Amino acid sequence: MSMTMRSGMICQRCGAALTSLAGRCPNCDAAQSGSEEITKIDLDMPTPLPSPQPPRASTRPRSMRAPAPPPPKNTRLWILAPLLIVLGTVVTIAVLRSNQMAREEAAQQLALEELHRAQAAEPTPVRQAAPSLMSLWAEASKLAAGWNRNAMLIQMRAQPLLPSGALDPSGSSVRFEFGAPAPDTNEPMSHSGRDHFVVTIDKAGTQSVVTHAAPGATMVPEPQCPAEKAVRIGPAVGFDPKQSRTLSYLWNAAVDRSTWVVSDPGDAKRKRTLDGSTCAIIVAP
């Protein structure tokens, strides 16, 4: 048995069957001439098989595919990351500040407790009694004698005084004004010249200064009526027994003698005059 085949249907190199008359062999990749010849093949005779050939690498150019697009970026993460960093920083600062404030409060509380313990351990100070008005008078007179050995008092004013006649150590003030006879005038020896020596004593201490005034002020002798007694007698009528008062000592020309004047600190018109020697109440003429 035999059959006729076209010679162009087999590979001219390896003898593999082809499906087209042109192109390359799929087995050996050999180019075909494309000629068409009739070949008679005896089917009873076995057709020799071509020897196997190692596959050859394809010389076809590989298709250039576009690179795959990158995966989409997570834009939310890029937006939230700075916010998370800022939030973490704020929380950290707040925690540190809170701890610092707690330490400061603890230190202040400890210092306050130590102060309270120290105050409790210290003995309560004993309040010293205020000096008497006459003792301050003696101190001021000594200062005035240093200014002028012939110095004498012109007037004295103390305020406020307690109802007992004592000075208030927290707020009383006493002012002494001294003078000295002027040797170059015809004024009596009891009249002062132009120069006056002023001594002020209060809770701040003792201050003294020389001032100038019109000559002729009458100087007064030391009173025989104690200041404390004058304070108690003066406001006997019309004064509140618990009210503080002002005490002055000066020459009263109307009665021609030295006098105590006890007055209301809030109203100078409410006053009473006493004799500086006898403590008798003087009714103004």
Summary of the structure (lengths in Angstrom):
residues: 285
radius of gyration: 64.9
end to end distance: 185.1
largest distance: 188.8
contacts: 692
relative contact order: 0.08
helix: 26%
strand: 29%
